[in-house]
Amino acid sequence: MTRRKVEVFTAGCRVCDDAVALVKQIACDSCDVIPQDMRDRDVVRRAGDLGIRSVPAVAVDGRLAECCAGRGLDAETLRLEGIGRPA
């Protein structure tokens, strides 16, 4: 079974914690949800490579989720990215 890599970029704030919780809530068994702490320099570089401009932000399989290209998250857009259904 193919696994979906779901990275949630955070800054350790309550809003970011809520975003991680939302993604984990809607993720399916084939989703690997990986919180990424922006207080780590390597994570900051990765976020820059993905075009992340604000946190929280979500990347699915190495691509910034459409809902995060501007600002904010929403569950429906994340589902359209494939979170919550088998890969």
N, CA, C and O atoms as a printed pandas DataFrame, in Angstrom:
     atom_number atom_name residue_name chain_id  residue_number  x_coord  y_coord  z_coord
0              1         N          MET        A               1    0.852   -1.181    0.000
1              2        CA          MET        A               1    0.000    0.000    0.000
2              3         C          MET        A               1    0.896    1.242    0.000
3              4         O          MET        A               1    1.864    1.318    0.757
4              5         N          THR        A               2    0.573    2.189   -0.833
5              6        CA          THR        A               2    1.299    3.445   -0.895
6              7         C          THR        A               2    0.907    4.317    0.290
7              8         O          THR        A               2   -0.271    4.409    0.637
8              9         N          ARG        A               3    1.888    4.951    0.906
9             10        CA          ARG        A               3    1.665    5.836    2.036
10            11         C          ARG        A               3    1.658    7.283    1.545
11            12         O          ARG        A               3    2.401    7.640    0.631
12            13         N          ARG        A               4    0.823    8.099    2.152
13            14        CA          ARG        A               4    0.768    9.529    1.842
14            15         C          ARG        A               4    1.523   10.265    2.952
15            16         O          ARG        A               4    1.211   10.092    4.130
16            17         N          LYS        A               5    2.510   11.081    2.586
17            18        CA          LYS        A               5    3.285   11.851    3.554
18            19         C          LYS        A               5    2.622   13.212    3.722
19            20         O          LYS        A               5    2.542   13.998    2.778
20            21         N          VAL        A               6    2.150   13.479    4.933
21            22        CA          VAL        A               6    1.458   14.724    5.248
22            23         C          VAL        A               6    2.281   15.466    6.297
23            24         O          VAL        A               6    2.347   15.055    7.455
24            25         N          GLU        A               7    2.906   16.565    5.876
25            26        CA          GLU        A               7    3.716   17.362    6.787
26            27         C          GLU        A               7    2.916   18.582    7.229
27            28         O          GLU        A               7    2.343   19.298    6.407
28            29         N          VAL        A               8    2.886   18.808    8.542
29            30        CA          VAL        A               8    2.196   19.973    9.094
30            31         C          VAL        A               8    3.267   20.879    9.691
31            32         O          VAL        A               8    3.886   20.538   10.699
32            33         N          PHE        A               9    3.482   22.030    9.067
33            34        CA          PHE        A               9    4.504   22.969    9.508
34            35         C          PHE        A               9    3.915   23.857   10.597
35            36         O          PHE        A               9    2.881   24.498   10.404
36            37         N          THR        A              10    4.591   23.884   11.745
37            38        CA          THR        A              10    4.077   24.573   12.924
38            39         C          THR        A              10    5.141   25.471   13.545
39            40         O          THR        A              10    6.324   25.391   13.216
40            41         N          ALA        A              11    4.681   26.331   14.456
41            42        CA          ALA        A              11    5.593   27.192   15.206
42            43         C          ALA        A              11    5.392   27.022   16.707
43            44         O          ALA        A              11    5.820   27.865   17.495
44            45         N          GLY        A              12    4.741   25.935   17.098
45            46        CA          GLY        A              12    4.566   25.657   18.515
46            47         C          GLY        A              12    3.470   26.459   19.193
47            48         O          GLY        A              12    3.426   26.532   20.421
48            49         N          CYS        A              13    2.585   27.062   18.411
49            50        CA          CYS        A              13    1.504   27.854   19.000
50            51         C          CYS        A              13    0.205   27.030   19.045
51            52         O          CYS        A              13    0.119   25.950   18.460
52            53         N          ARG        A              14   -0.775   27.551   19.736
53            54        CA          ARG        A              14   -2.057   26.844   19.864
54            55         C          ARG        A              14   -2.740   26.660   18.498
55            56         O          ARG        A              14   -3.315   25.604   18.234
56            57         N          VAL        A              15   -2.680   27.669   17.645
57            58        CA          VAL        A              15   -3.293   27.558   16.312
58            59         C          VAL        A              15   -2.632   26.419   15.547
59            60         O          VAL        A              15   -3.309   25.638   14.880
60            61         N          CYS        A              16   -1.325   26.328   15.643
61            62        CA          CYS        A              16   -0.600   25.249   14.967
62            63         C          CYS        A              16   -0.964   23.895   15.564
63            64         O          CYS        A              16   -1.143   22.919   14.835
64            65         N          ASP        A              17   -1.072   23.836   16.889
65            66        CA          ASP        A              17   -1.477   22.581   17.546
66            67         C          ASP        A              17   -2.863   22.159   17.072
67            68         O          ASP        A              17   -3.111   20.974   16.846
68            69         N          ASP        A              18   -3.764   23.123   16.923
69            70        CA          ASP        A              18   -5.112   22.827   16.419
70            71         C          ASP        A              18   -5.051   22.304   14.986
71            72         O          ASP        A              18   -5.815   21.411   14.618
72            73         N          ALA        A              19   -4.141   22.858   14.171
73            74        CA          ALA        A              19   -3.987   22.397   12.787
74            75         C          ALA        A              19   -3.497   20.954   12.750
75            76         O          ALA        A              19   -3.996   20.150   11.963
76            77         N          VAL        A              20   -2.537   20.624   13.584
77            78        CA          VAL        A              20   -2.041   19.237   13.658
78            79         C          VAL        A              20   -3.184   18.316   14.067
79            80         O          VAL        A              20   -3.359   17.244   13.487
80            81         N          ALA        A              21   -3.953   18.727   15.054
81            82        CA          ALA        A              21   -5.085   17.913   15.510
82            83         C          ALA        A              21   -6.108   17.712   14.394
83            84         O          ALA        A              21   -6.620   16.605   14.226
84            85         N          LEU        A              22   -6.414   18.758   13.631
85            86        CA          LEU        A              22   -7.367   18.663   12.519
86            87         C          LEU        A              22   -6.874   17.669   11.472
87            88         O          LEU        A              22   -7.623   16.803   11.022
88            89         N          VAL        A              23   -5.610   17.803   11.091
89            90        CA          VAL        A              23   -5.068   16.907   10.069
90            91         C          VAL        A              23   -5.081   15.476   10.569
91            92         O          VAL        A              23   -5.452   14.570    9.822
92            93         N          LYS        A              24   -4.685   15.249   11.817
93            94        CA          LYS        A              24   -4.709   13.888   12.372
94            95         C          LYS        A              24   -6.130   13.343   12.430
95            96         O          LYS        A              24   -6.351   12.151   12.212
96            97         N          GLN        A              25   -7.092   14.213   12.723
97            98        CA          GLN        A              25   -8.495   13.789   12.812
98            99         C          GLN        A              25   -9.025   13.297   11.467
99           100         O          GLN        A              25   -9.768   12.316   11.422
100          101         N          ILE        A              26   -8.653   13.962   10.372
101          102        CA          ILE        A              26   -9.208   13.575    9.074
102          103         C          ILE        A              26   -8.302   12.617    8.299
103          104         O          ILE        A              26   -8.693   12.108    7.248
104          105         N          ALA        A              27   -7.103   12.372    8.808
105          106        CA          ALA        A              27   -6.164   11.470    8.122
106          107         C          ALA        A              27   -6.674   10.028    8.166
107          108         O          ALA        A              27   -7.364    9.620    9.100
108          109         N          CYS        A              28   -6.313    9.279    7.135
109          110        CA          CYS        A              28   -6.682    7.868    7.086
110          111         C          CYS        A              28   -5.471    7.015    7.471
111          112         O          CYS        A              28   -4.400    7.539    7.777
112          113         N          ASP        A              29   -5.658    5.702    7.451
113          114        CA          ASP        A              29   -4.585    4.788    7.839
114          115         C          ASP        A              29   -3.378    4.845    6.914
115          116         O          ASP        A              29   -2.283    4.455    7.319
116          117         N          SER        A              30   -3.547    5.322    5.680
117          118        CA          SER        A              30   -2.405    5.379    4.768
118          119         C          SER        A              30   -1.726    6.748    4.773
119          120         O          SER        A              30   -0.846    7.009    3.952
120          121         N          CYS        A              31   -2.135    7.626    5.701
121          122        CA          CYS        A              31   -1.523    8.947    5.833
122          123         C          CYS        A              31   -0.529    8.934    6.992
123          124         O          CYS        A              31   -0.876    8.569    8.116
124          125         N          ASP        A              32    0.699    9.332    6.708
125          126        CA          ASP        A              32    1.695    9.541    7.753
126          127         C          ASP        A              32    1.730   11.033    8.049
127          128         O          ASP        A              32    2.263   11.811    7.257
128          129         N          VAL        A              33    1.165   11.438    9.186
129          130        CA          VAL        A              33    1.114   12.844    9.574
130          131         C          VAL        A              33    2.378   13.159   10.364
131          132         O          VAL        A              33    2.645   12.551   11.401
132          133         N          ILE        A              34    3.161   14.129    9.852
133          134        CA          ILE        A              34    4.450   14.463   10.434
134          135         C          ILE        A              34    4.475   15.951   10.781
135          136         O          ILE        A              34    4.601   16.791    9.889
136          137         N          PRO        A              35    4.354   16.289   12.079
137          138        CA          PRO        A              35    4.509   17.687   12.456
138          139         C          PRO        A              35    5.951   18.142   12.193
139          140         O          PRO        A              35    6.900   17.418   12.492
140          141         N          GLN        A              36    6.103   19.339   11.635
141          142        CA          GLN        A              36    7.417   19.914   11.330
142          143         C          GLN        A              36    7.541   21.233   12.097
143          144         O          GLN        A              36    6.771   22.165   11.865
144          145         N          ASP        A              37    8.501   21.306   12.997
145          146        CA          ASP        A              37    8.665   22.459   13.875
146          147         C          ASP        A              37    9.544   23.517   13.210
147          148         O          ASP        A              37   10.727   23.284   12.960
148          149         N          MET        A              38    8.960   24.671   12.928
149          150        CA          MET        A              38    9.667   25.752   12.251
150          151         C          MET        A              38   10.760   26.377   13.119
151          152         O          MET        A              38   11.474   27.267   12.656
152          153         N          ARG        A              39   10.901   25.934   14.353
153          154        CA          ARG        A              39   12.000   26.412   15.181
154          155         C          ARG        A              39   13.290   25.657   14.866
155          156         O          ARG        A              39   14.340   25.941   15.443
156          157         N          ASP        A              40   13.204   24.698   13.952
157          158        CA          ASP        A              40   14.364   23.917   13.498
158          159         C          ASP        A              40   14.819   24.480   12.148
159          160         O          ASP        A              40   14.008   24.616   11.231
160          161         N          ARG        A              41   16.104   24.807   12.020
161          162        CA          ARG        A              41   16.620   25.427   10.779
162          163         C          ARG        A              41   16.379   24.569    9.541
163          164         O          ARG        A              41   16.047   25.097    8.480
164          165         N          ASP        A              42   16.542   23.257    9.664
165          166        CA          ASP        A              42   16.320   22.380    8.516
166          167         C          ASP        A              42   14.858   22.424    8.066
167          168         O          ASP        A              42   14.566   22.381    6.871
168          169         N          VAL        A              43   13.959   22.509    9.022
169          170        CA          VAL        A              43   12.533   22.603    8.695
170          171         C          VAL        A              43   12.245   23.935    8.012
171          172         O          VAL        A              43   11.457   23.985    7.067
172          173         N          VAL        A              44   12.866   25.002    8.472
173          174        CA          VAL        A              44   12.679   26.324    7.855
174          175         C          VAL        A              44   13.126   26.278    6.394
175          176         O          VAL        A              44   12.450   26.818    5.519
176          177         N          ARG        A              45   14.264   25.632    6.131
177          178        CA          ARG        A              45   14.735   25.502    4.744
178          179         C          ARG        A              45   13.729   24.726    3.905
179          180         O          ARG        A              45   13.399   25.129    2.790
180          181         N          ARG        A              46   13.244   23.617    4.441
181          182        CA          ARG        A              46   12.258   22.798    3.715
182          183         C          ARG        A              46   11.004   23.628    3.431
183          184         O          ARG        A              46   10.468   23.588    2.324
184          185         N          ALA        A              47   10.544   24.368    4.417
185          186        CA          ALA        A              47    9.357   25.212    4.244
186          187         C          ALA        A              47    9.591   26.231    3.135
187          188         O          ALA        A              47    8.706   26.473    2.314
188          189         N          GLY        A              48   10.769   26.823    3.108
189          190        CA          GLY        A              48   11.096   27.781    2.053
190          191         C          GLY        A              48   11.073   27.138    0.685
191          192         O          GLY        A              48   10.581   27.731   -0.275
192          193         N          ASP        A              49   11.603   25.924    0.587
193          194        CA          ASP        A              49   11.602   25.202   -0.686
194          195         C          ASP        A              49   10.184   24.924   -1.171
195          196         O          ASP        A              49    9.928   24.886   -2.374
196          197         N          LEU        A              50    9.263   24.729   -0.224
197          198        CA          LEU        A              50    7.872   24.445   -0.582
198          199         C          LEU        A              50    7.068   25.717   -0.854
199          200         O          LEU        A              50    5.943   25.642   -1.350
200          201         N          GLY        A              51    7.628   26.869   -0.537
201          202        CA          GLY        A              51    6.912   28.125   -0.751
202          203         C          GLY        A              51    6.000   28.518    0.393
203          204         O          GLY        A              51    5.084   29.320    0.208
204          205         N          ILE        A              52    6.233   27.970    1.559
205          206        CA          ILE        A              52    5.398   28.286    2.720
206          207         C          ILE        A              52    5.698   29.706    3.184
207          208         O          ILE        A              52    6.849   30.079    3.409
208          209         N          ARG        A              53    4.623   30.492    3.322
209          210        CA          ARG        A              53    4.759   31.886    3.738
210          211         C          ARG        A              53    4.203   32.133    5.117
211          212         O          ARG        A              53    4.510   33.156    5.729
212          213         N          SER        A              54    3.386   31.216    5.627
213          214        CA          SER        A              54    2.824   31.374    6.963
214          215         C          SER        A              54    2.524   29.988    7.526
215          216         O          SER        A              54    2.384   29.014    6.787
216          217         N          VAL        A              55    2.430   29.926    8.834
217          218        CA          VAL        A              55    2.088   28.671    9.494
218          219         C          VAL        A              55    0.817   28.871   10.292
219          220         O          VAL        A              55    0.536   29.991   10.718
220          221         N          PRO        A              56    0.052   27.837   10.504
221          222        CA          PRO        A              56    0.322   26.465   10.084
222          223         C          PRO        A              56    0.161   26.302    8.577
223          224         O          PRO        A              56   -0.585   27.033    7.926
224          225         N          ALA        A              57    0.874   25.332    8.052
225          226        CA          ALA        A              57    0.787   24.996    6.637
226          227         C          ALA        A              57    0.933   23.482    6.489
227          228         O          ALA        A              57    1.559   22.821    7.318
228          229         N          VAL        A              58    0.351   22.953    5.434
229          230        CA          VAL        A              58    0.372   21.509    5.203
230          231         C          VAL        A              58    0.926   21.216    3.820
231          232         O          VAL        A              58    0.558   21.862    2.839
232          233         N          ALA        A              59    1.812   20.237    3.752
233          234        CA          ALA        A              59    2.310   19.727    2.471
234          235         C          ALA        A              59    1.919   18.262    2.379
235          236         O          ALA        A              59    2.079   17.501    3.334
236          237         N          VAL        A              60    1.408   17.879    1.228
237          238        CA          VAL        A              60    0.996   16.496    0.981
238          239         C          VAL        A              60    1.890   15.932   -0.114
239          240         O          VAL        A              60    1.918   16.436   -1.237
240          241         N          ASP        A              61    2.615   14.883    0.233
241          242        CA          ASP        A              61    3.538   14.245   -0.709
242          243         C          ASP        A              61    4.474   15.252   -1.376
243          244         O          ASP        A              61    4.701   15.206   -2.585
244          245         N          GLY        A              62    5.019   16.176   -0.551
245          246        CA          GLY        A              62    6.014   17.112   -1.049
246          247         C          GLY        A              62    5.469   18.303   -1.809
247          248         O          GLY        A              62    6.233   19.025   -2.449
248          249         N          ARG        A              63    4.166   18.525   -1.753
249          250        CA          ARG        A              63    3.542   19.649   -2.461
250          251         C          ARG        A              63    2.677   20.431   -1.478
251          252         O          ARG        A              63    1.859   19.852   -0.763
252          253         N          LEU        A              64    2.860   21.740   -1.447
253          254        CA          LEU        A              64    2.081   22.583   -0.551
254          255         C          LEU        A              64    0.602   22.469   -0.890
255          256         O          LEU        A              64    0.205   22.642   -2.042
256          257         N          ALA        A              65   -0.209   22.177    0.118
257          258        CA          ALA        A              65   -1.657   22.053   -0.088
258          259         C          ALA        A              65   -2.218   23.392   -0.560
259          260         O          ALA        A              65   -1.790   24.451   -0.101
260          261         N          GLU        A              66   -3.163   23.334   -1.464
261          262        CA          GLU        A              66   -3.755   24.538   -2.059
262          263         C          GLU        A              66   -4.282   25.491   -0.993
263          264         O          GLU        A              66   -4.183   26.709   -1.146
264          265         N          CYS        A              67   -4.836   24.951    0.078
265          266        CA          CYS        A              67   -5.385   25.814    1.128
266          267         C          CYS        A              67   -4.302   26.605    1.844
267          268         O          CYS        A              67   -4.594   27.591    2.520
268          269         N          CYS        A              68   -3.061   26.180    1.699
269          270        CA          CYS        A              68   -1.964   26.817    2.422
270          271         C          CYS        A              68   -1.135   27.732    1.533
271          272         O          CYS        A              68   -0.185   28.358    2.002
272          273         N          ALA        A              69   -1.484   27.812    0.261
273          274        CA          ALA        A              69   -0.737   28.670   -0.653
274          275         C          ALA        A              69   -0.929   30.131   -0.278
275          276         O          ALA        A              69   -0.031   30.946   -0.487
276          277         N          GLY        A              70   -2.072   30.468    0.265
277          278        CA          GLY        A              70   -2.316   31.818    0.780
278          279         C          GLY        A              70   -2.169   31.777    2.278
279          280         O          GLY        A              70   -1.056   31.788    2.804
280          281         N          ARG        A              71   -3.283   31.730    2.960
281          282        CA          ARG        A              71   -3.267   31.648    4.417
282          283         C          ARG        A              71   -4.406   30.752    4.873
283          284         O          ARG        A              71   -5.479   30.742    4.270
284          285         N          GLY        A              72   -4.170   30.003    5.934
285          286        CA          GLY        A              72   -5.212   29.239    6.601
286          287         C          GLY        A              72   -5.440   27.846    6.045
287          288         O          GLY        A              72   -4.972   27.502    4.960
288          289         N          LEU        A              73   -6.166   27.056    6.812
289          290        CA          LEU        A              73   -6.497   25.672    6.477
290          291         C          LEU        A              73   -8.005   25.499    6.446
291          292         O          LEU        A              73   -8.738   26.236    7.106
292          293         N          ASP        A              74   -8.456   24.539    5.689
293          294        CA          ASP        A              74   -9.835   24.093    5.833
294          295         C          ASP        A              74   -9.894   22.616    5.476
295          296         O          ASP        A              74   -9.204   22.150    4.568
296          297         N          ALA        A              75  -10.729   21.892    6.206
297          298        CA          ALA        A              75  -10.784   20.439    6.093
298          299         C          ALA        A              75  -11.165   19.979    4.689
299          300         O          ALA        A              75  -10.594   19.009    4.191
300          301         N          GLU        A              76  -12.110   20.647    4.043
301          302        CA          GLU        A              76  -12.560   20.210    2.721
302          303         C          GLU        A              76  -11.430   20.280    1.700
303          304         O          GLU        A              76  -11.250   19.354    0.908
304          305         N          THR        A              77  -10.679   21.357    1.713
305          306        CA          THR        A              77   -9.559   21.471    0.781
306          307         C          THR        A              77   -8.511   20.403    1.060
307          308         O          THR        A              77   -7.930   19.843    0.130
308          309         N          LEU        A              78   -8.265   20.119    2.335
309          310        CA          LEU        A              78   -7.307   19.058    2.673
310          311         C          LEU        A              78   -7.804   17.707    2.174
311          312         O          LEU        A              78   -7.015   16.903    1.678
312          313         N          ARG        A              79   -9.082   17.453    2.299
313          314        CA          ARG        A              79   -9.636   16.195    1.772
314          315         C          ARG        A              79   -9.447   16.115    0.261
315          316         O          ARG        A              79   -9.149   15.047   -0.274
316          317         N          LEU        A              80   -9.621   17.245   -0.430
317          318        CA          LEU        A              80   -9.406   17.260   -1.880
318          319         C          LEU        A              80   -7.949   16.948   -2.223
319          320         O          LEU        A              80   -7.663   16.464   -3.318
320          321         N          GLU        A              81   -7.028   17.220   -1.298
321          322        CA          GLU        A              81   -5.604   16.921   -1.499
322          323         C          GLU        A              81   -5.319   15.434   -1.271
323          324         O          GLU        A              81   -4.213   14.960   -1.533
324          325         N          GLY        A              82   -6.319   14.710   -0.783
325          326        CA          GLY        A              82   -6.153   13.279   -0.602
326          327         C          GLY        A              82   -6.070   12.817    0.839
327          328         O          GLY        A              82   -6.010   11.614    1.091
328          329         N          ILE        A              83   -6.063   13.736    1.792
329          330        CA          ILE        A              83   -6.018   13.337    3.187
330          331         C          ILE        A              83   -7.345   12.710    3.560
331          332         O          ILE        A              83   -8.406   13.264    3.271
332          333         N          GLY        A              84   -7.286   11.555    4.201
333          334        CA          GLY        A              84   -8.502   10.897    4.653
334          335         C          GLY        A              84   -8.976    9.784    3.758
335          336         O          GLY        A              84   -9.988    9.147    4.050
336          337         N          ARG        A              85   -8.263    9.531    2.662
337          338        CA          ARG        A              85   -8.641    8.398    1.812
338          339         C          ARG        A              85   -7.355    7.652    1.438
339          340         O          ARG        A              85   -6.286    8.252    1.328
340          341         N          PRO        A              86   -7.476    6.352    1.250
341          342        CA          PRO        A              86   -6.285    5.557    0.916
342          343         C          PRO        A              86   -5.597    6.056   -0.350
343          344         O          PRO        A              86   -6.239    6.530   -1.287
344          345         N          ALA        A              87   -4.288    5.936   -0.348
345          346        CA          ALA        A              87   -3.498    6.390   -1.506
346          347         C          ALA        A              87   -3.632    5.403   -2.662
347          348         O          ALA        A              87   -3.043    5.611   -3.723
